């Protein structure tokens, strides 16, 4: 559902209008209005949020990519590598509709995907320290 949003600076001398396409819960939007945002106004007909008490700004944090899956896109066997000393515990491959397609234990850093149909999947790699999620394309 498109959501019209108007952003204001602290003294309301500047404003910027955006139309955000809301398609799922907990969706994150990043826009650059060209000024520090102090107030957000949503179209009241949508009733998504009744009131915003405070705008919290946080610096954007870029995370170094630590999981590498290759070849991606791939056809048969995928290789996993981590740039730190984490131990892979489990890998799960999901279809785009969330269905679990395959599970691999952490004993191998090579995953056989020959039995998957061509298409887009999501892979979840669980380690002893964190969980990674990546898009995977099979030819």
The 8 nearest C-alpha neighbors of each residue, nearest first, counted from 0:
[[1, 21, 20, 22, 2, 19, 23, 45],
 [2, 0, 20, 19, 21, 18, 3, 22],
 [1, 3, 19, 18, 20, 4, 0, 21],
 [4, 2, 18, 42, 17, 41, 19, 1],
 [5, 3, 41, 17, 16, 40, 18, 2],
 [4, 6, 16, 40, 15, 39, 17, 41],
 [5, 7, 39, 15, 14, 38, 36, 40],
 [8, 6, 14, 38, 11, 13, 36, 37],
 [7, 9, 36, 37, 11, 13, 10, 35],
 [10, 8, 37, 11, 7, 36, 38, 12],
 [9, 11, 12, 8, 7, 13, 37, 38],
 [12, 10, 8, 7, 13, 9, 14, 38],
 [13, 11, 10, 8, 14, 7, 9, 15],
 [14, 12, 11, 8, 7, 15, 10, 34],
 [13, 15, 7, 6, 8, 5, 11, 12],
 [14, 16, 6, 5, 32, 17, 7, 13],
 [17, 15, 5, 4, 6, 14, 18, 3],
 [16, 18, 4, 3, 19, 5, 15, 6],
 [17, 19, 3, 2, 4, 1, 20, 16],
 [20, 18, 2, 1, 21, 17, 3, 4],
 [19, 21, 1, 0, 2, 22, 18, 3],
 [20, 22, 0, 1, 19, 23, 2, 26],
 [21, 23, 0, 20, 24, 26, 1, 19],
 [24, 22, 26, 21, 25, 0, 20, 27],
 [23, 25, 26, 22, 21, 27, 47, 0],
 [26, 24, 27, 23, 21, 22, 28, 47],
 [25, 27, 24, 23, 28, 21, 22, 20],
 [28, 26, 25, 29, 24, 21, 23, 19],
 [29, 27, 30, 26, 19, 21, 20, 25],
 [28, 30, 27, 31, 19, 32, 59, 26],
 [29, 31, 32, 28, 17, 33, 19, 6],
 [30, 32, 33, 29, 34, 35, 15, 36],
 [31, 33, 34, 15, 30, 6, 35, 36],
 [32, 34, 31, 35, 15, 36, 30, 13],
 [33, 35, 32, 36, 8, 31, 13, 7],
 [36, 34, 8, 37, 33, 32, 9, 7],
 [35, 37, 8, 7, 38, 34, 6, 9],
 [38, 36, 9, 8, 7, 54, 35, 39],
 [39, 37, 7, 36, 6, 8, 40, 54],
 [40, 38, 6, 5, 7, 41, 4, 37],
 [39, 41, 5, 4, 6, 38, 42, 7],
 [42, 40, 4, 43, 3, 5, 39, 2],
 [41, 43, 44, 3, 45, 4, 40, 2],
 [44, 42, 45, 46, 41, 47, 49, 40],
 [45, 43, 42, 46, 41, 47, 2, 3],
 [44, 46, 43, 47, 42, 2, 41, 48],
 [47, 45, 43, 48, 44, 49, 42, 41],
 [48, 46, 45, 49, 41, 43, 44, 42],
 [49, 47, 46, 50, 51, 41, 45, 43],
 [48, 50, 46, 47, 51, 43, 41, 45],
 [51, 49, 48, 52, 40, 53, 41, 47],
 [52, 50, 53, 49, 48, 54, 39, 38],
 [51, 53, 50, 54, 38, 55, 49, 39],
 [52, 54, 51, 55, 38, 37, 50, 39],
 [55, 53, 37, 56, 38, 52, 51, 36],
 [56, 54, 53, 57, 37, 36, 52, 58],
 [55, 57, 54, 58, 36, 35, 59, 37],
 [58, 56, 59, 55, 60, 54, 35, 36],
 [59, 57, 60, 56, 61, 55, 29, 35],
 [58, 60, 57, 61, 56, 62, 29, 30],
 [61, 59, 58, 62, 57, 63, 56, 64],
 [62, 60, 59, 63, 64, 58, 65, 57],
 [61, 63, 64, 60, 65, 59, 66, 131],
 [62, 64, 65, 61, 66, 82, 60, 83],
 [63, 65, 66, 62, 67, 82, 81, 61],
 [64, 66, 82, 81, 63, 67, 83, 80],
 [67, 65, 81, 64, 80, 68, 82, 79],
 [66, 68, 80, 79, 81, 69, 65, 64],
 [69, 67, 79, 78, 71, 70, 77, 66],
 [70, 68, 71, 78, 77, 67, 79, 73],
 [69, 71, 73, 72, 77, 68, 78, 76],
 [72, 70, 73, 69, 136, 135, 68, 137],
 [71, 73, 136, 137, 70, 135, 138, 74],
 [72, 74, 71, 70, 137, 138, 75, 136],
 [73, 75, 138, 137, 113, 76, 112, 72],
 [76, 74, 113, 112, 111, 73, 77, 137],
 [75, 77, 111, 110, 112, 109, 74, 78],
 [78, 76, 110, 109, 69, 70, 111, 68],
 [77, 79, 109, 69, 68, 108, 110, 80],
 [80, 78, 68, 108, 67, 109, 77, 69],
 [79, 81, 67, 66, 82, 78, 68, 108],
 [80, 82, 66, 65, 83, 67, 79, 85],
 [81, 83, 65, 80, 66, 84, 67, 64],
 [84, 82, 81, 85, 65, 66, 80, 86],
 [83, 85, 86, 82, 81, 128, 127, 87],
 [86, 84, 83, 126, 127, 87, 128, 81],
 [85, 87, 126, 127, 88, 84, 105, 128],
 [88, 86, 126, 105, 89, 125, 85, 127],
 [87, 89, 105, 126, 125, 104, 86, 127],
 [88, 90, 104, 105, 125, 103, 87, 124],
 [91, 89, 124, 103, 123, 102, 125, 104],
 [90, 92, 102, 123, 122, 101, 103, 93],
 [91, 93, 122, 101, 100, 121, 99, 123],
 [94, 92, 99, 121, 100, 98, 97, 120],
 [93, 95, 120, 98, 97, 96, 121, 100],
 [94, 96, 97, 120, 93, 119, 121, 98],
 [95, 97, 94, 98, 93, 120, 99, 121],
 [98, 96, 94, 95, 93, 99, 121, 100],
 [99, 97, 94, 93, 96, 100, 95, 92],
 [98, 100, 93, 101, 92, 97, 94, 91],
 [99, 101, 93, 92, 98, 94, 102, 91],
 [102, 100, 92, 91, 99, 103, 93, 90],
 [101, 103, 91, 90, 92, 104, 89, 100],
 [104, 102, 90, 89, 91, 105, 101, 110],
 [105, 103, 89, 106, 88, 90, 102, 107],
 [104, 106, 88, 89, 87, 107, 103, 90],
 [105, 107, 104, 108, 88, 87, 103, 89],
 [108, 106, 109, 105, 104, 110, 103, 87],
 [107, 109, 79, 78, 110, 106, 80, 105],
 [110, 108, 78, 107, 77, 79, 76, 111],
 [109, 111, 77, 76, 112, 78, 108, 107],
 [110, 112, 76, 113, 75, 77, 109, 114],
 [113, 111, 75, 114, 115, 76, 110, 74],
 [114, 112, 75, 115, 111, 74, 76, 116],
 [113, 115, 112, 116, 111, 75, 117, 74],
 [116, 114, 112, 113, 117, 137, 100, 118],
 [117, 115, 118, 114, 137, 113, 138, 112],
 [118, 116, 138, 137, 115, 119, 136, 74],
 [119, 117, 137, 136, 116, 138, 120, 115],
 [118, 120, 136, 135, 137, 95, 121, 94],
 [121, 119, 94, 135, 93, 95, 134, 136],
 [120, 122, 134, 93, 135, 92, 133, 94],
 [121, 123, 92, 133, 91, 132, 93, 134],
 [122, 124, 132, 91, 90, 131, 92, 125],
 [125, 123, 90, 131, 130, 89, 132, 122],
 [126, 124, 130, 89, 88, 87, 90, 129],
 [127, 125, 87, 88, 128, 86, 129, 130],
 [126, 128, 86, 85, 129, 88, 87, 125],
 [129, 127, 126, 85, 130, 86, 125, 87],
 [130, 128, 126, 125, 127, 131, 124, 85],
 [129, 131, 125, 124, 126, 132, 123, 128],
 [132, 130, 124, 123, 125, 133, 129, 66],
 [133, 131, 123, 122, 124, 130, 121, 134],
 [134, 132, 122, 121, 135, 131, 123, 124],
 [133, 135, 121, 120, 122, 136, 132, 119],
 [134, 136, 120, 121, 119, 71, 133, 122],
 [137, 135, 119, 72, 118, 120, 71, 73],
 [136, 138, 117, 73, 118, 74, 72, 119],
 [137, 117, 74, 73, 118, 136, 72, 116]]
